[in-house]
Amino acid sequence: MDSLQLFSSDKSNAKHSQAIAKAVLMVDSIAISRAVNQEVFAAEILRACYKEVTR
């Protein structure tokens, strides 16, 4: 199954789903090393998702 299908099968949300998937992958590679706890890691994911979706 395509990773984008995990987020949404609705084509109208495909752009947002793609942006969120991209942001999560990006954060996964950089934030793990600097996240001191789960709250910091979650905040980094949310920040990156917001930046991608609102671009």
ChimeraX attribute file (.defattr): number of C-alpha atoms within 10 A of each C-alpha:
attribute: neighborCount
match mode: 1-to-1
recipient: residues
	/A:1	5
	/A:2	6
	/A:3	10
	/A:4	17
	/A:5	13
	/A:6	10
	/A:7	15
	/A:8	15
	/A:9	11
	/A:10	9
	/A:11	10
	/A:12	9
	/A:13	12
	/A:14	15
	/A:15	14
	/A:16	19
	/A:17	22
	/A:18	18
	/A:19	21
	/A:20	22
	/A:21	18
	/A:22	16
	/A:23	21
	/A:24	19
	/A:25	13
	/A:26	14
	/A:27	19
	/A:28	14
	/A:29	9
	/A:30	11
	/A:31	17
	/A:32	14
	/A:33	9
	/A:34	10
	/A:35	14
	/A:36	10
	/A:37	9
	/A:38	10
	/A:39	10
	/A:40	14
	/A:41	18
	/A:42	13
	/A:43	13
	/A:44	21
	/A:45	20
	/A:46	16
	/A:47	14
	/A:48	18
	/A:49	21
	/A:50	15
	/A:51	13
	/A:52	18
	/A:53	14
	/A:54	8
	/A:55	6
